[in-house]
Amino acid sequence: MGQKDQKQLSKEQTRILQEAFNAYDVDNTGSISTEVVGEILETLDVKLTEDELDDIIDEFDEDESGELDFNEFIELAKRFIEPEEDYDNLRKELREAFMLYDKDARGYLTLDTFKEILRELDGAIPEEEIDDIVDEIDADGSGTVDFEEFMEVMTGE
C-alpha cells in the first residue's frame, strides 16, 4: 500500500471538481465512466497521452468496473491539481509583505518600489515585462500601487 496523498484541495477546487463530476454523472449514480475522465481533466487543462490516461485510470479503478466514484475521482484529480493556499492566509502574508515596503504606512507603494519587489521575486524577469506588469496594474495612471492592486498581481486574480 503506497503512502496516501496528503494534498488538500480548497473548497473552491472541490466544488469545481464536483460540478464537473456531476455534469458527467447524468443518471446520478454516484459514479462516472472512466471513459470521460480524460475529457474532464482536459477541461481542467490537464493534458495526458492515451497511455498515461489508461495507466492512471487502471490505478484508480481498482475493481476494474470502468467506473470511478467521486472520492476516487478526487484522488485521481489531486494528482494533477495544485492545492490552493488558503486565501485568507495568503492575503495576510501579502499584507505583511506590502507593509514592509510601505514604510510610511501611506497605503500604497511607488511604482519604483513595486518594480524593486518584482525584481527581487524573479531576478530573471526582463525589464520590459516588469514595465508591462506595471502599466497593467497602474491602469488609473496614479503612479502608485495600492494593496488591492498588489494582491491582484501577486495572486494572479
C-alpha positions in Angstrom: 0.0 0.0 0.0 1.6 3.3 -1.1 1.7 6.4 1.0 -1.6 8.3 0.9 -1.5 11.6 -1.0 -1.7 14.4 1.5 -2.6 17.2 -0.9 -5.7 19.1 0.2 -7.8 20.9 -2.3 -9.6 24.1 -1.5 -13.3 24.2 -1.1 -13.5 26.1 -4.5 -11.4 23.4 -6.2 -13.5 20.6 -4.7 -16.7 22.5 -5.8 -15.4 22.8 -9.4 -14.5 19.1 -9.5 -17.9 18.2 -8.0 -19.6 20.2 -10.8 -17.5 18.5 -13.5 -18.3 15.1 -11.9 -22.0 15.8 -11.7 -22.1 17.0 -15.3 -20.9 13.6 -16.4 -22.9 11.6 -13.8 -26.1 12.3 -15.8 -28.0 9.4 -14.2 -27.0 10.4 -10.6 -25.4 7.0 -10.0 -22.6 8.5 -7.9 -20.0 7.3 -10.4 -18.7 8.2 -13.8 -17.4 6.1 -16.6 -13.6 6.0 -16.8 -14.1 6.9 -20.5 -15.0 10.5 -19.6 -12.1 11.1 -17.1 -9.8 12.3 -19.9 -12.5 14.8 -21.0 -12.9 16.2 -17.5 -9.2 16.5 -17.0 -8.9 18.3 -20.3 -11.5 20.9 -19.2 -9.1 21.5 -16.2 -6.2 22.0 -18.6 -4.6 18.6 -17.8 -3.2 17.1 -21.0 -2.3 13.4 -20.9 -1.4 10.9 -23.6 -3.8 8.0 -24.1 -1.3 5.7 -22.4 -0.8 8.0 -19.4 -4.6 8.3 -19.0 -5.0 4.5 -19.2 -2.3 3.9 -16.5 -3.9 6.5 -14.2 -7.4 5.0 -14.7 -6.1 1.5 -14.1 -4.6 2.7 -10.8 -7.7 4.3 -9.5 -10.3 1.9 -10.9 -9.0 -0.9 -8.7 -12.1 -3.1 -9.2 -11.9 -2.6 -12.9 -15.6 -1.7 -13.1 -15.0 1.0 -15.7 -16.5 3.5 -13.2 -15.0 5.9 -10.6 -16.9 7.2 -7.7 -16.5 10.8 -6.6 -13.8 10.0 -4.0 -11.8 8.0 -6.4 -12.1 10.8 -8.9 -11.0 13.4 -6.4 -7.9 11.3 -5.5 -7.1 11.0 -9.2 -7.6 14.7 -9.8 -5.4 15.6 -6.8 -2.5 14.2 -8.7 -2.8 17.0 -11.3 -4.3 19.9 -9.4 -2.0 22.1 -7.3 -3.6 22.8 -3.9 -4.5 26.5 -3.4 -3.3 28.3 -0.4 -5.9 29.4 1.9 -6.9 32.8 0.5 -7.1 34.5 3.9 -3.6 33.3 4.9 -2.2 34.4 1.6 -3.9 37.8 1.9 -2.4 38.2 5.4 1.1 37.2 4.2 0.9 39.6 1.3 -0.4 42.4 3.6 2.7 41.9 5.8 5.0 42.0 2.7 3.2 45.1 1.5 3.6 46.8 4.8 7.3 46.0 4.9 7.7 48.2 1.7 5.1 50.8 2.7 7.3 52.0 5.5 5.5 55.3 5.9 2.1 53.5 6.1 0.7 55.6 3.2 -1.4 52.7 1.9 0.4 52.5 -1.4 3.8 51.7 -3.0 5.5 53.9 -5.6 6.0 52.2 -8.9 9.7 52.2 -8.4 9.3 50.3 -5.1 6.9 47.9 -6.8 9.4 47.2 -9.6 12.0 46.5 -6.9 9.7 43.9 -5.4 9.2 42.2 -8.8 12.9 42.1 -9.5 13.5 40.6 -6.0 10.9 37.9 -6.7 12.3 37.0 -10.1 15.8 38.3 -10.9 15.5 36.9 -14.4 12.3 38.8 -15.4 13.0 41.0 -18.4 12.7 44.8 -17.7 10.1 45.2 -20.4 7.9 42.5 -18.7 8.2 44.4 -15.5 7.1 47.6 -17.4 4.2 45.7 -18.9 3.1 44.5 -15.4 3.4 48.0 -14.0 1.4 49.5 -16.9 -1.3 46.9 -16.5 -1.6 47.4 -12.7 -1.4 51.1 -12.8 -4.3 51.4 -15.2 -5.5 54.6 -13.4 -2.1 56.2 -14.0 -1.7 57.2 -10.4 1.9 56.2 -10.3 1.3 54.1 -7.2 0.2 50.6 -6.4 -2.4 50.1 -3.6 -2.8 46.9 -1.7 -5.7 45.6 -3.8 -3.6 46.1 -7.0 -0.6 44.5 -5.3 -2.8 41.5 -4.4 -4.0 41.2 -7.9 -0.5 40.9 -9.3 0.7 38.6 -6.6 -2.2 36.2 -6.8 -3.0 36.5 -10.5 -6.6 37.2 -9.7 
